[in-house]
Amino acid sequence: MRISDGRPIIGTSDDLGAMVRWLLSVALLVILIVAVGGITRLTEAGLSITQWKPVTGVLPPLNEAQWQAEFASYKQIPQYIDVNGPAGMTLEQYKFIYFWEWVHRLLARIVGLVFAVPLAWFWYRRTIPLGYKGRFLALLALGGLQGALGWWMVSSGLSADALDRVSHFRLAAHLLTALLTLAGLIWTALDLRNLTQGKPPAHLTGFTVTVLAMLAFQLFMGALTAGMRAGYVAGAGWFSGDAWPLMQGRLLPAGIDWSQGFFHALFNDPYLVHFVHRWWAWAVVLVLIGMARELRTRRRRPISFAIHCAFGLQIILGICTVWSGVSLWLAVAHQLCGALLVAATVWGTHALGRRDPVNLLAAA
């Protein structure tokens, strides 16, 4: 349906279908960049590129002199001075970590282009449904914010008085913004798909807000666990009860520093951060089971199945990551599954928030 100046109120089914496919494609790229971000973090690659060059940074060093210049810049930061330098890092080893950070930044640029160029095209053709331009601009702004937060995070590990890693709070902000963007992409795609079926957008309910808030807190604690390298404090050993469900053979681990109060310890002590992350997960599982059961009663079994698979696999991967002593690929799979869990939960939240159908296309 169109008004007198030709601007669509709803858009044709073909227009809406194209937008749904576009948004879901961008969502897949965000999931991919979250996984690569996990590799970057676990290989300690995040600080390997010490400058932010939005345009010229697309190209990696192309000759030996350029590689030596990049390596020389890296040698000035605490991570090299305190950790990798004394360990005898070679240029080839530096190239390995540089590669992952470069791929991560390249993917970020690709995500931006894959979102911005089609958006400009849809905007130019005036096929964006009424009320959705603001959403698209908000998603575009989140993408820009994500890039800014990425450099803000990296900069926290570059100064002479920094630790040998980035700020765990800045890392959490960077990761959670990516997951919020993922949620926004999926929610908007599902709303547009509703429009193709003549149904209005979904809404949040009290229950689904609670589920999302509990999951967000768990993801935040997981990001702090990653940023503080708190996954290592539990101990290790396959099928070792001392590493899981216990931590170093105790339910509540020894070594928590309470000297600055509970809240400081909650967000800054690696022992307590890890402890809360592993046990809050079960509270999230309980509400997700409740969500999945409600979806089954509404005959939305595929969504219920996806939620069960996502949180089940996430729990297994988390336990195995601890038992393995934070194996690179298990930890990356755990982070990737976290993104998939967000996608499944948003899918379920959207399904529970659908209003009574109104055939808008037929009315048009």
KEKOLMAR-49150 format. One line per 4 residues: their letters; for each residue x, y, z of C-alpha. Coordinates in pm, whole numbers, padded with zeros to 5 digits. Layout:
// KEKOLMAR-49150
a) X:Y:Z; ...
***
This chain:
// KEKOLMAR-49150
mris) 00000:00000:00000; 00129:00348:-00090; 00022:00701:-00007; -00008:00982:-00262
dgrp) 00363:01062:-00285; 00446:00699:-00361; 00603:00623:-00023; 00509:00277:00102
iigt) 00318:00239:00428; 00374:-00137:00441; 00571:-00231:00132; 00515:-00518:-00106
sddl) 00576:-00878:-00004; 00881:-00889:-00230; 01027:-00576:-00070; 00969:-00711:00279
gamv) 01107:-01053:00192; 01424:-00894:00056; 01466:-00695:00379; 01415:-01005:00593
rwll) 01683:-01196:00399; 01917:-00896:00421; 01879:-00857:00798; 01924:-01229:00863
sval) 02236:-01230:00645; 02381:-00945:00851; 02286:-01137:01168; 02484:-01438:01045
lvil) 02785:-01214:00986; 02752:-01077:01341; 02752:-01433:01477; 03066:-01501:01272
ivav) 03242:-01191:01401; 03153:-01288:01760; 03325:-01624:01701; 03632:-01459:01546
ggit) 03636:-01216:01837; 03662:-01517:02066; 03964:-01644:01872; 04118:-01297:01887
rlte) 04075:-01285:02264; 04198:-01637:02332; 04507:-01599:02116; 04582:-01264:02286
agls) 04568:-01104:01942; 04351:-00806:02028; 04647:-00576:02101; 04859:-00684:01804
itqw) 04748:-00389:01587; 04827:-00078:01784; 04661:00181:01559; 04311:00230:01427
kpvt) 04315:00306:01053; 03960:00275:00920; 04063:00303:00553; 04430:00213:00512
gvlp) 04400:-00058:00777; 04210:-00275:00531; 04546:-00386:00389; 04785:-00586:00608
plne) 05162:-00526:00589; 05277:-00620:00238; 05654:-00637:00275; 05920:-00710:00535
aqwq) 05978:-00345:00620; 05609:-00291:00696; 05599:-00606:00912; 05902:-00490:01107
aefa) 05741:-00150:01162; 05421:-00308:01297; 05622:-00543:01518; 05825:-00252:01650
sykq) 05506:-00069:01749; 05378:-00381:01925; 05702:-00407:02121; 05622:-00079:02294
ipqy) 05308:-00201:02475; 05290:-00384:02811; 05166:-00712:02662; 05493:-00753:02474
idvn) 05717:-00601:02742; 05575:-00810:03026; 05461:-01131:02856; 05550:-01202:02495
gpag) 05890:-01035:02491; 06030:-01236:02783; 05879:-01547:02623; 06084:-01481:02310
mtle) 05811:-01398:02061; 05933:-01415:01701; 05811:-01219:01402; 05632:-01530:01272
qykf) 05446:-01565:01601; 05352:-01200:01585; 05219:-01247:01232; 04987:-01521:01362
iyfw) 04818:-01301:01621; 04818:-01004:01383; 04626:-01218:01132; 04336:-01284:01370
ewvh) 04301:-00923:01477; 04319:-00810:01114; 04046:-01062:01017; 03832:-00942:01306
rlla) 03860:-00579:01195; 03807:-00670:00830; 03487:-00857:00917; 03368:-00553:01111
rivg) 03411:-00339:00798; 03230:-00601:00588; 02939:-00610:00832; 02913:-00232:00811
lvfa) 02907:-00236:00432; 02663:-00527:00407; 02425:-00335:00632; 02475:00022:00507
vpla) 02474:-00032:00128; 02143:-00222:00104; 01991:00020:00358; 02082:00311:00130
wfwy) 01931:00123:-00165; 01603:00050:00015; 01594:00410:00135; 01656:00543:-00215
rrti) 01380:00324:-00360; 01147:00438:-00079; 01045:00083:00001; 01114:00093:00375
plgy) 00784:00043:00561; 00647:00332:00763; 00789:00327:01116; 01099:00122:01035
kgrf) 01345:00391:00929; 01415:00475:01292; 01489:00110:01366; 01730:00081:01077
lall) 01909:00400:01179; 01934:00269:01536; 02089:-00056:01409; 02330:00144:01195
algg) 02424:00353:01499; 02481:00037:01704; 02720:-00083:01435; 02913:00242:01452
lqga) 02913:00229:01831; 03047:-00125:01815; 03347:-00009:01613; 03412:00278:01853
lgww) 03386:00045:02153; 03627:-00195:01987; 03897:00070:01964; 03810:00201:02314
mvss) 03865:-00154:02440; 04196:-00198:02257; 04324:00140:02373; 04286:00028:02736
glsa) 04570:-00219:02683; 04811:00008:02494; 04917:00271:02748; 05241:00230:02938
dald) 05061:00188:03272; 04810:-00068:03138; 04795:-00435:03228; 04893:-00696:02972
rvsh) 04528:-00722:02864; 04236:-00495:02783; 03986:-00373:03043; 03737:-00649:03121
frla) 03459:-00389:03147; 03537:-00251:02803; 03552:-00602:02661; 03208:-00668:02812
ahll) 03070:-00348:02656; 03214:-00448:02317; 03071:-00802:02327; 02730:-00708:02467
tall) 02685:-00436:02204; 02748:-00697:01934; 02489:-00928:02091; 02240:-00642:02130
tlag) 02287:-00563:01760; 02230:-00930:01679; 01909:-00928:01882; 01789:-00610:01710
liwt) 01857:-00752:01363; 01666:-01072:01436; 01373:-00897:01604; 01335:-00651:01317
aldl) 01358:-00931:01059; 01084:-01123:01241; 00863:-00813:01259; 00906:-00761:00885
rnlt) 00823:-01127:00826; 00504:-01071:01028; 00418:-00789:00790; 00452:-01024:00492
qgkp) 00188:-01239:00662; -00036:-00943:00738; 00047:-00940:01110; 00159:-00647:01328
pahl) 00493:-00626:01514; 00545:-00827:01832; 00587:-00675:02178; 00772:-00759:02496
tgft) 00590:-00905:02795; 00685:-00899:03161; 00800:-01260:03144; 01010:-01218:02831
vtvl) 01173:-00901:02969; 01270:-01104:03275; 01418:-01380:03058; 01616:-01132:02849
amla) 01742:-00947:03158; 01858:-01270:03323; 02031:-01381:03003; 02194:-01038:02963
fqlf) 02339:-01058:03314; 02475:-01405:03240; 02635:-01282:02919; 02784:-00986:03107
mgal) 02937:-01216:03367; 03065:-01440:03089; 03232:-01141:02925; 03394:-01047:03255
tagm) 03508:-01407:03297; 03669:-01390:02953; 03823:-01048:03005; 03974:-01141:03342
ragy) 04085:-01486:03220; 03880:-01620:03509; 03815:-01946:03329; 04155:-02066:03445
vaga) 04097:-02024:03820; 03874:-02327:03868; 04146:-02581:03795; 04139:-02832:03511
gwfs) 04123:-03202:03436; 03878:-03395:03225; 03578:-03518:03426; 03740:-03379:03739
gdaw) 03487:-03290:04005; 03744:-03058:04160; 03722:-02834:03850; 03348:-02875:03793
plmq) 03105:-02867:03969; 03357:-02764:04236; 03626:-02498:04195; 03970:-02610:04313
grll) 03795:-02880:04513; 03556:-02639:04691; 03201:-02522:04623; 03290:-02160:04702
pagi) 03652:-02116:04593; 03922:-01993:04825; 04102:-01674:04730; 03807:-01434:04685
dwsq) 03920:-01086:04783; 03641:-00933:04991; 03854:-00645:05119; 03682:-00380:04902
gffh) 03329:-00506:04952; 03087:-00743:04784; 03013:-00545:04469; 03378:-00477:04395
alfn) 03448:-00849:04428; 03143:-00939:04220; 03275:-00753:03918; 03651:-00758:03971
dpyl) 03753:-01075:04152; 03815:-01362:03905; 03716:-01631:04156; 03379:-01477:04237
vhfv) 03311:-01372:03878; 03366:-01729:03760; 03159:-01870:04048; 02861:-01644:03970
hrww) 02886:-01708:03596; 02875:-02086:03633; 02584:-02094:03883; 02370:-01809:03749
awav) 02363:-02014:03428; 02124:-02259:03596; 01881:-01982:03688; 01882:-01880:03321
vlvl) 01824:-02242:03219; 01515:-02260:03442; 01350:-01954:03285; 01444:-02073:02936
igma) 01279:-02407:03008; 00970:-02214:03116; 00981:-02015:02793; 01025:-02330:02585
relr) 00731:-02502:02759; 00508:-02203:02690; 00614:-02208:02324; 00523:-02577:02304
trrr) 00175:-02506:02440; 00139:-02252:02161; 00251:-02514:01908; 00579:-02341:01836
rpis) 00782:-02659:01874; 01070:-02564:01638; 01148:-02257:01851; 01119:-02459:02173
faih) 01356:-02718:02027; 01606:-02450:01921; 01611:-02297:02269; 01662:-02636:02436
cafg) 01946:-02723:02195; 02115:-02385:02241; 02120:-02377:02620; 02196:-02749:02648
lqii) 02496:-02724:02418; 02607:-02402:02587; 02613:-02570:02930; 02806:-02870:02796
lgic) 03059:-02648:02618; 03106:-02435:02929; 03180:-02737:03146; 03415:-02887:02887
tvws) 03594:-02555:02851; 03670:-02558:03224; 03771:-02925:03227; 04006:-02867:02931
gvsl) 04185:-02580:03102; 04024:-02334:02854; 04101:-02510:02528; 04102:-02256:02245
wlav) 03843:-02420:02023; 03612:-02527:02304; 03616:-02174:02442; 03546:-02030:02096
ahql) 03260:-02278:02049; 03123:-02168:02387; 03124:-01804:02278; 02971:-01891:01940
cgal) 02697:-02093:02109; 02630:-01795:02334; 02546:-01590:02025; 02323:-01870:01896
lvaa) 02148:-01881:02234; 02077:-01508:02204; 01931:-01567:01857; 01709:-01854:01977
tvwg) 01592:-01661:02284; 01502:-01354:02079; 01313:-01582:01838; 01118:-01727:02131
thal) 01060:-01386:02288; 00923:-01256:01960; 00692:-01555:01920; 00549:-01505:02270
grrd) 00492:-01136:02200; 00286:-01170:01885; -00048:-00992:01900; -00371:-01116:01748
pvnl) -00328:-01125:01370; -00456:-00838:01162; -00441:-00883:00786; -00269:-00557:00696
laaa) -00174:-00661:00342; -00528:-00762:00264; -00651:-00429:00398; -00401:-00254:00171
***
